[in-house]
Amino acid sequence: MTSESDTPKPGPSADDQSSTAPADPADGDRGWEHETKADVQAERALLVRAIGGWRGLFDSGVPAAVFVIVYLASGTFAGDNDLGLALWLAIAAGAIVAVWRLVRRESLQQVLAGFVGLGVSAFVASRTGRAEDFFLPGILINLAYGTAFLVSILIRWPLLGVVIGFITGEGLAWRHDRRLRRAYAAASWIWVGVFGLRLLIQVPLYLAEAVGPLGVARIILGWPLFLAAAYLTYRVLRPALARARERANINGTDGKDSSLGQ
């Protein structure tokens, strides 16, 4: 007979360990080992849908560059800055970009959004007669987005979590996961910084009526800054998304894939 001391005692189950073990930041990293290439691509596509694509920034950057170049060149060679010519050529550049996107059968949403934004900028500048007002709608949009992200963090409803939850069909399930809430809040702070930096640089230039520097700032703070922020967002969210996907796969009993991996 074996004594009671020799009888092996059952250890805690996996469920008990997961519920009682302290949070380990490295847990999210372990989910990376099981990620497939399709998972990574799906996560990147998901973030692009949530925060917008770089193509929209490129589409709005080209007309802005044309506007600044024509406006400044007309003042240099003709002796007077031609606001009307600059606006019409900027609209023409936007139309060319839109047609190119349509020929390539790309998303009409970004094409229309970019062209509408260009139209509003041109309308405002044409009505006020001030070239710097071409950039005013963009400044106001950055103010609105930055405020929305900041408020969402302060009330503990980070905007990225709301948007990604809506896109994936998970709704508000992420709010029950403390790590996901923290990850979405941290990633949302990145975008508060993006919009805040744009305002910090563009508002003084706008008040100084510095059209040329405004155009340069619009381009530099457009897709280059967007790509950097998108990469940081991906790095911040990737462990949490991988962990959530693994948990969904483990808990799923109907054989369907997690929406995070679609």
C-alpha positions as CSV (number, residue, x, y, z in Angstrom):
1,M,0.0,0.0,0.0
2,T,1.1,3.4,-0.6
3,S,0.9,5.9,2.1
4,E,-1.0,9.1,1.8
5,S,2.2,11.1,1.6
6,D,3.3,9.0,-1.5
7,T,0.0,9.5,-3.3
8,P,0.5,12.3,-5.9
9,K,-1.8,15.2,-5.3
10,P,-3.5,16.8,-8.2
11,G,-2.3,20.3,-9.1
12,P,-4.5,23.2,-10.0
13,S,-6.3,22.9,-13.3
14,A,-5.4,25.1,-16.3
15,D,-8.6,27.1,-15.7
16,D,-7.7,27.7,-12.0
17,Q,-4.2,28.8,-13.0
18,S,-5.5,31.2,-15.6
19,S,-7.9,32.8,-13.1
20,T,-5.6,33.0,-10.1
21,A,-2.2,33.6,-11.7
22,P,-1.1,37.2,-11.6
23,A,-1.0,39.2,-14.8
24,D,2.2,38.6,-16.7
25,P,3.0,41.0,-19.5
26,A,4.8,38.3,-21.3
27,D,1.6,36.2,-21.7
28,G,0.6,38.2,-24.7
29,D,3.9,37.6,-26.3
30,R,3.5,33.8,-26.0
31,G,0.5,34.1,-28.3
32,W,2.8,35.2,-31.1
33,E,4.3,31.7,-31.3
34,H,1.0,30.4,-32.7
35,E,0.3,33.2,-35.1
36,T,0.2,32.4,-38.7
37,K,0.9,34.7,-41.6
38,A,-2.8,35.0,-42.2
39,D,-3.3,36.1,-38.6
40,V,-0.8,38.9,-38.8
41,Q,-2.2,40.1,-42.1
42,A,-5.7,40.0,-40.7
43,E,-4.6,42.1,-37.7
44,R,-2.9,44.6,-39.9
45,A,-5.9,44.9,-42.1
46,L,-8.1,45.3,-39.1
47,L,-6.0,48.2,-37.8
48,V,-6.1,49.9,-41.2
49,R,-9.9,49.7,-41.2
50,A,-10.0,51.1,-37.7
51,I,-7.7,54.1,-38.1
52,G,-8.0,54.7,-41.8
53,G,-5.6,54.0,-44.6
54,W,-2.5,55.8,-45.8
55,R,-4.0,56.1,-49.3
56,G,-6.5,58.7,-48.0
57,L,-3.6,60.8,-46.7
58,F,-1.8,60.4,-50.0
59,D,-4.9,61.4,-51.9
60,S,-5.3,64.6,-49.8
61,G,-1.5,65.3,-49.8
62,V,-1.2,65.5,-53.6
63,P,-3.8,68.3,-54.1
64,A,-2.4,70.2,-51.1
65,A,1.1,70.0,-52.6
66,V,-0.2,71.2,-56.0
67,F,-2.1,74.1,-54.3
68,V,1.0,75.3,-52.5
69,I,3.3,75.0,-55.5
70,V,1.0,76.8,-57.8
71,Y,0.1,79.5,-55.3
72,L,3.7,80.3,-54.5
73,A,5.0,79.9,-58.1
74,S,2.3,82.3,-59.4
75,G,3.5,84.9,-56.9
76,T,7.1,84.4,-57.9
77,F,6.7,84.5,-61.7
78,A,3.5,86.6,-62.1
79,G,4.1,89.0,-59.2
80,D,0.8,88.2,-57.6
81,N,-0.3,85.0,-55.9
82,D,-3.2,83.5,-57.9
83,L,-5.5,81.8,-55.4
84,G,-8.1,80.9,-58.0
85,L,-5.6,79.1,-60.2
86,A,-4.1,77.3,-57.3
87,L,-7.5,76.1,-56.1
88,W,-8.6,74.9,-59.6
89,L,-5.4,73.0,-60.2
90,A,-5.6,71.4,-56.8
91,I,-9.1,70.2,-57.6
92,A,-7.9,68.9,-60.9
93,A,-5.1,67.0,-59.2
94,G,-7.7,65.6,-56.8
95,A,-9.9,64.5,-59.7
96,I,-7.0,62.8,-61.4
97,V,-6.2,60.9,-58.2
98,A,-9.9,59.9,-57.8
99,V,-10.1,58.6,-61.4
100,W,-6.9,56.7,-61.0
101,R,-8.3,55.0,-57.8
102,L,-11.5,54.2,-59.7
103,V,-9.6,52.7,-62.6
104,R,-7.7,50.5,-60.1
105,R,-11.1,49.5,-58.6
106,E,-10.1,50.6,-55.2
107,S,-12.4,51.7,-52.3
108,L,-14.8,54.4,-53.3
109,Q,-15.1,55.4,-49.6
110,Q,-11.6,56.8,-49.5
111,V,-11.9,58.4,-52.9
112,L,-15.1,60.2,-52.1
113,A,-13.9,61.2,-48.6
114,G,-10.7,62.7,-50.0
115,F,-12.5,64.5,-52.8
116,V,-15.2,65.9,-50.5
117,G,-12.5,67.1,-48.1
118,L,-10.7,68.8,-51.0
119,G,-13.9,70.4,-52.1
120,V,-14.6,71.8,-48.7
121,S,-11.1,73.2,-48.3
122,A,-11.3,74.9,-51.8
123,F,-14.7,76.3,-51.0
124,V,-13.6,77.8,-47.7
125,A,-10.5,79.4,-49.2
126,S,-12.4,80.7,-52.2
127,R,-15.1,82.3,-49.9
128,T,-12.6,84.0,-47.5
129,G,-10.0,84.8,-50.2
130,R,-7.3,83.7,-47.8
131,A,-4.9,81.0,-49.0
132,E,-4.2,79.7,-45.5
133,D,-7.9,78.9,-45.1
134,F,-7.3,76.0,-47.5
135,F,-5.8,74.2,-44.5
136,L,-8.4,75.3,-42.0
137,P,-10.8,72.3,-42.4
138,G,-7.9,69.9,-41.9
139,I,-6.9,71.7,-38.7
140,L,-10.4,71.5,-37.4
141,I,-10.7,67.8,-38.2
142,N,-7.5,67.2,-36.3
143,L,-8.9,69.1,-33.3
144,A,-12.1,67.0,-33.5
145,Y,-10.3,63.7,-33.7
146,G,-7.8,64.6,-31.0
147,T,-10.5,65.7,-28.7
148,A,-12.6,62.5,-29.3
149,F,-9.6,60.2,-28.6
150,L,-8.6,62.1,-25.5
151,V,-12.2,62.2,-24.0
152,S,-12.6,58.5,-24.8
153,I,-9.5,57.6,-22.8
154,L,-10.5,59.8,-19.9
155,I,-13.9,58.2,-19.6
156,R,-12.3,54.8,-20.0
157,W,-13.9,54.0,-23.3
158,P,-10.9,54.2,-25.6
159,L,-12.0,54.9,-29.1
160,L,-9.9,52.3,-30.8
161,G,-11.5,49.6,-28.7
162,V,-15.0,50.8,-29.7
163,V,-14.1,50.9,-33.4
164,I,-12.3,47.6,-33.5
165,G,-15.1,45.9,-31.5
166,F,-17.6,47.2,-34.0
167,I,-15.6,46.1,-37.0
168,T,-14.9,42.6,-35.7
169,G,-18.5,42.1,-34.5
170,E,-17.4,41.6,-30.9
171,G,-19.1,44.7,-29.7
172,L,-18.1,45.7,-26.2
173,A,-16.7,42.3,-25.2
174,W,-13.2,43.8,-25.0
175,R,-14.3,45.8,-22.0
176,H,-14.3,42.6,-19.9
177,D,-10.6,42.0,-20.6
178,R,-8.4,44.3,-18.5
179,R,-5.4,43.9,-20.8
180,L,-7.3,44.7,-23.9
181,R,-8.7,47.8,-22.2
182,R,-5.2,48.9,-21.3
183,A,-3.9,48.1,-24.7
184,Y,-6.6,50.1,-26.5
185,A,-6.1,53.0,-24.1
186,A,-2.3,53.0,-24.7
187,A,-2.8,52.8,-28.5
188,S,-5.4,55.6,-28.3
189,W,-2.8,57.8,-26.6
190,I,-0.6,57.4,-29.7
191,W,-3.3,59.1,-31.8
192,V,-3.9,61.8,-29.3
193,G,-0.2,62.6,-29.8
194,V,-0.5,62.5,-33.6
195,F,-3.4,65.0,-33.7
196,G,-1.9,67.1,-30.9
197,L,1.5,67.3,-32.8
198,R,-0.3,68.4,-36.0
199,L,-2.2,71.1,-34.1
200,L,1.0,72.2,-32.3
201,I,2.8,72.8,-35.6
202,Q,0.0,73.9,-37.9
203,V,-2.0,76.3,-35.8
204,P,0.9,78.8,-35.3
205,L,1.7,78.6,-39.0
206,Y,-1.9,79.2,-39.9
207,L,-2.1,82.2,-37.6
208,A,1.1,83.5,-39.2
209,E,-0.4,83.1,-42.6
210,A,2.6,81.0,-43.7
211,V,1.1,79.1,-46.7
212,G,4.3,77.5,-47.8
213,P,5.3,76.1,-44.4
214,L,1.7,75.0,-43.9
215,G,1.9,72.9,-47.1
216,V,5.2,71.3,-46.1
217,A,3.8,70.5,-42.6
218,R,0.7,69.1,-44.1
219,I,2.7,66.6,-46.2
220,I,5.3,65.7,-43.5
221,L,2.6,65.3,-40.8
222,G,0.4,63.3,-43.2
223,W,1.4,59.9,-44.4
224,P,4.9,59.7,-42.8
225,L,3.5,60.4,-39.4
226,F,0.5,58.2,-40.0
227,L,2.7,55.2,-40.9
228,A,4.9,55.7,-37.8
229,A,1.8,55.9,-35.6
230,A,0.1,53.0,-37.3
231,Y,3.2,50.8,-36.7
232,L,3.4,51.8,-33.0
233,T,-0.3,51.1,-32.7
234,Y,0.2,47.6,-34.2
235,R,3.1,46.9,-31.8
236,V,1.0,48.0,-28.8
237,L,-2.1,46.0,-29.7
238,R,-0.5,42.9,-31.2
239,P,0.1,41.0,-28.0
240,A,-3.4,41.8,-26.7
241,L,-5.1,40.9,-30.0
242,A,-3.1,37.6,-30.2
243,R,-4.1,36.7,-26.6
244,A,-7.8,37.6,-27.3
245,R,-7.8,35.5,-30.5
246,E,-6.3,32.5,-28.7
247,R,-8.8,32.8,-25.8
248,A,-11.7,33.0,-28.4
249,N,-10.3,29.9,-30.2
250,I,-10.1,27.9,-26.9
251,N,-13.5,28.9,-25.7
252,G,-15.2,28.4,-29.1
253,T,-17.1,25.2,-29.3
254,D,-18.9,25.6,-32.6
255,G,-15.7,25.2,-34.8
256,K,-15.9,28.7,-36.2
257,D,-12.9,30.9,-36.4
258,S,-12.5,33.9,-34.2
259,S,-13.5,37.2,-35.8
260,L,-10.0,38.5,-35.0
261,G,-8.5,36.0,-37.3
262,Q,-10.8,36.6,-40.3
